[in-house]
Amino acid sequence: MAHINNYNWACNLPPGWQRLYVRMVYKAQKIEPAFTVTYCKEKYGTMRVYFHCPNRTYDRVNKIVMFYEDMSAHRCSECGKTATVWTTGWIMPYCDKCIKKFDLN
């Protein structure tokens, strides 16, 4: 049984990463229906996902989670396009358009 609450964690993420997160949950649940997200957040400019699943599928699911966590570092946190700029201090990836919009450069 798929855990619908897994999708609720997307609201903890910047808008540009929410689609990545939803894809990650979908793929993980296809491998392991008991996959459960226990916490999700932004940390050091990437999406971080903490989860639980049975040992028999943990390695396969963890590869999916790590792939999407890594991918988030290269996606604009606001719009989801390819990131071209990473801010310092509070590390976040942005595309050229969004960095200008927020005047963060």
C-alpha positions as CSV (number, residue, x, y, z in Angstrom):
1,M,0.0,0.0,0.0
2,A,1.4,3.4,-1.0
3,H,1.8,5.9,1.7
4,I,0.0,9.1,0.6
5,N,1.6,11.0,3.5
6,N,5.0,10.6,1.7
7,Y,3.8,13.2,-0.8
8,N,2.9,15.7,2.0
9,W,6.6,16.2,2.8
10,A,7.1,18.1,-0.5
11,C,5.8,21.2,1.1
12,N,9.0,21.3,3.2
13,L,11.0,21.8,0.1
14,P,11.6,24.9,-2.2
15,P,9.2,24.9,-5.1
16,G,11.8,24.0,-7.7
17,W,12.5,20.7,-6.0
18,Q,9.0,19.6,-5.3
19,R,8.6,17.9,-8.7
20,L,11.9,16.0,-8.1
21,Y,10.7,14.9,-4.8
22,V,7.3,13.6,-6.1
23,R,9.2,11.6,-8.9
24,M,11.5,10.1,-6.2
25,V,8.6,9.0,-4.0
26,Y,6.8,7.5,-7.0
27,K,9.9,5.5,-8.1
28,A,10.7,4.4,-4.6
29,Q,7.1,3.2,-4.0
30,K,7.2,1.2,-7.2
31,I,10.1,-0.8,-5.8
32,E,8.9,-0.9,-2.2
33,P,5.2,-0.1,-1.4
34,A,6.1,0.1,2.3
35,F,8.6,3.0,1.6
36,T,7.9,5.7,4.2
37,V,9.5,9.2,4.3
38,T,10.1,10.1,7.9
39,Y,11.5,13.6,7.3
40,C,12.4,15.8,4.3
41,K,14.2,19.1,4.2
42,E,16.8,21.4,2.4
43,K,20.3,21.1,3.8
44,Y,23.5,22.7,2.4
45,G,21.8,23.4,-0.9
46,T,20.4,19.9,-1.5
47,M,17.2,18.0,-0.8
48,R,17.6,15.6,2.1
49,V,15.2,12.7,2.6
50,Y,15.1,10.4,5.6
51,F,13.1,7.2,5.1
52,H,12.3,3.8,6.2
53,C,11.8,0.6,4.2
54,P,12.3,-3.1,4.7
55,N,15.9,-4.4,4.6
56,R,15.3,-6.5,1.5
57,T,14.8,-3.4,-0.7
58,Y,16.8,-0.8,1.2
59,D,19.8,-0.7,-1.1
60,R,17.7,-0.3,-4.2
61,V,15.5,2.4,-2.7
62,N,18.5,4.2,-1.2
63,K,20.1,4.5,-4.7
64,I,16.9,6.2,-6.0
65,V,16.8,8.6,-3.0
66,M,20.5,9.5,-3.4
67,F,20.1,10.1,-7.1
68,Y,17.4,12.6,-6.5
69,E,19.2,14.2,-3.6
70,D,22.2,14.7,-5.9
71,M,20.1,16.0,-8.7
72,S,18.6,18.6,-6.5
73,A,22.0,20.2,-6.1
74,H,21.9,21.0,-9.8
75,R,18.4,22.3,-10.0
76,C,17.2,25.8,-9.3
77,S,15.5,25.7,-5.9
78,E,12.9,28.2,-7.2
79,C,11.9,27.0,-10.7
80,G,13.5,23.6,-11.2
81,K,15.6,24.6,-14.2
82,T,19.3,23.8,-14.4
83,A,21.2,25.7,-11.7
84,T,24.0,27.9,-12.8
85,V,24.7,29.8,-9.6
86,W,25.2,28.7,-6.0
87,T,24.8,31.2,-3.3
88,T,27.3,31.4,-0.4
89,G,26.4,31.6,3.3
90,W,23.0,29.8,3.0
91,I,23.9,27.6,0.1
92,M,21.2,27.3,-2.5
93,P,21.3,26.6,-6.3
94,Y,19.6,29.0,-8.6
95,C,19.3,29.5,-12.4
96,D,20.3,32.9,-13.9
97,K,16.8,34.2,-14.1
98,C,15.9,33.4,-10.4
99,I,19.2,34.7,-9.1
100,K,18.4,38.1,-10.7
101,K,14.8,38.0,-9.5
102,F,15.9,37.7,-5.9
103,D,18.9,39.9,-6.4
104,L,21.1,37.4,-4.6
105,N,24.3,37.8,-6.6
